[in-house]
C-alpha cells in the first residue's frame, strides 16, 4: 500500500466560526491546487481520498478530487488533530486498496508518519501547511513497517511548476 499524507492548506483565522468550520485562505487554496497537480505528476491514480471532516481539510481534499475525478472521497474522524494513529492503522488494515491520500492536520500528520515508520508517536517530523509525504507499507498489520519515501514542502512543489 502507498499512503500519501497531506496537511491541509493555510486557513483563514476566523474567530467567528468553530475551528472545525475554518475555510482555506486564498494561499491555502493555491497550496492544495499545487499539491494536487504535483501528486498527479507522480501518481496518475488514487483509490481513495480520505479526509478529516474539518472544512479546511475537506476543501484541500476537494482540490485533489478535481484532479483525480474518478477517485472516491470520504471523511473520517480518524484524521482529526487529536486522533491516534493506531485508530487509522486499524481502519487501513480493513482496506484492500493500493493508493490512498490522507488529508489532515497537525499534530496528527507528523505523529501518524512517525507511527507508520517507527511504531512510536513522539515525533521530530514537521508537516507545514500544504506539505505532503509518501509512505510505502508492505505489512499494514505491523506498526513501524512503513518506509518514508519522501516529504516535500509546498514551496518546493510550487518551484517544480514555476516557468
C-alpha positions in Angstrom: 0.0 0.0 0.0 1.2 3.5 -0.7 -0.1 6.3 1.5 0.2 10.0 0.6 -0.3 12.3 3.6 -1.0 16.0 3.1 -1.6 18.6 5.8 -4.4 21.0 4.8 -3.5 24.3 3.2 -3.4 27.6 5.0 -6.7 28.5 6.7 -8.4 31.8 7.4 -8.0 33.0 11.0 -11.8 33.3 11.5 -12.7 33.5 15.2 -16.4 33.9 14.4 -16.7 30.2 13.5 -15.8 27.0 15.2 -12.3 25.7 14.4 -13.9 22.8 12.5 -15.5 25.3 10.1 -12.5 27.4 9.2 -12.1 27.7 5.4 -8.9 27.7 3.3 -7.4 31.1 2.7 -6.5 32.1 -0.9 -3.0 30.8 -0.2 -4.4 27.6 1.2 -6.4 27.1 -2.0 -3.3 27.6 -4.0 -1.3 25.2 -1.8 -4.0 22.5 -2.3 -4.1 23.0 -6.1 -0.3 22.9 -6.4 -0.1 19.8 -4.3 -2.8 18.0 -6.3 -1.1 18.8 -9.5 2.3 17.7 -8.1 1.0 14.4 -6.9 -0.8 13.8 -10.2 2.5 14.0 -12.0 3.9 11.3 -9.7 0.8 9.1 -9.2 -1.7 9.0 -12.0 -4.5 7.4 -10.0 -5.6 7.1 -6.4 -8.0 4.5 -5.0 -9.3 6.7 -2.2 -9.0 10.3 -0.8 -9.7 10.1 3.0 -10.1 13.5 4.7 -10.6 14.9 8.1 -14.2 16.2 8.4 -12.9 19.7 9.3 -13.8 22.1 6.5 -10.3 23.2 5.6 -9.2 19.6 5.2 -12.3 18.8 3.1 -11.5 21.8 0.9 -8.0 20.5 0.4 -9.3 17.1 -0.4 -11.7 18.6 -3.0 -8.8 20.1 -4.8 -7.4 16.6 -5.2 -10.9 15.4 -6.2 -10.9 17.9 -9.1 -7.6 16.5 -10.4 -8.5 12.8 -9.6 -12.0 12.9 -10.9 -12.8 9.2 -10.6 -11.4 8.8 -7.1 -13.8 8.2 -4.1 -13.7 10.9 -1.5 -14.6 10.1 2.2 -14.2 11.8 5.5 -13.0 10.2 8.7 -12.8 11.3 12.3 -9.5 9.2 12.4 -7.8 12.2 10.8 -8.8 15.0 13.2 -5.9 16.7 15.1 -6.4 14.8 18.3 -6.8 11.3 16.7 -4.4 8.5 17.5 -2.5 6.9 14.6 -3.3 3.4 15.8 -7.0 4.0 15.0 -6.1 5.0 11.5 -3.9 1.9 11.1 -6.8 -0.3 12.3 -9.0 1.3 9.6 -6.4 0.9 6.9 -6.0 -2.7 7.7 -9.6 -3.3 6.6 -8.9 -1.8 3.2 -7.7 -3.7 0.1 -6.7 -0.5 -1.7 -3.3 0.2 -3.1 -3.0 4.1 -3.1 -4.7 6.3 -0.5 -4.4 10.0 0.1 -4.9 11.1 3.7 -5.8 14.8 4.3 -5.4 16.0 7.9 -3.9 18.3 10.5 -1.0 18.8 12.8 -0.1 17.3 15.2 -1.8 14.2 13.8 0.0 14.1 10.5 3.5 14.2 11.9 2.6 11.7 14.6 1.0 9.4 12.0 4.1 9.4 9.9 6.3 8.6 12.9 3.9 5.8 14.0 3.8 4.3 10.5 7.6 4.3 10.1 8.8 3.6 13.6 5.8 2.4 15.7 6.3 5.4 18.0 4.2 8.5 18.5 6.9 11.0 19.6 8.0 12.9 16.5 10.6 15.3 15.3 8.9 15.5 11.9 7.2 18.8 10.9 4.4 18.9 8.4 3.9 22.5 7.4 0.7 23.6 5.8 0.4 22.2 2.3 3.3 19.7 2.9 3.0 16.2 1.6 4.6 12.8 2.4 4.7 9.4 0.8 5.0 6.2 2.8 5.1 2.7 1.4 3.8 -0.1 3.6 4.2 -3.8 2.8 2.7 -5.1 6.0 0.0 -2.9 7.4 -0.5 -5.2 10.3 2.8 -4.3 11.8 3.4 -0.9 13.5 6.5 0.8 12.2 6.6 -1.2 8.9 6.3 1.8 6.7 9.1 3.4 4.7 9.1 7.2 4.3 9.9 7.7 0.6 9.7 11.5 0.6 8.4 14.5 2.4 8.1 17.7 0.4 7.0 21.3 1.3 4.5 23.4 -0.6 7.3 25.8 -1.5 9.3 23.0 -3.2 6.2 21.7 -5.0 5.5 25.2 -6.3 9.0 25.6 -7.6 8.5 22.5 -9.8 5.8 24.3 -11.7 7.5 27.7 -12.0 8.2 28.7 -15.6 
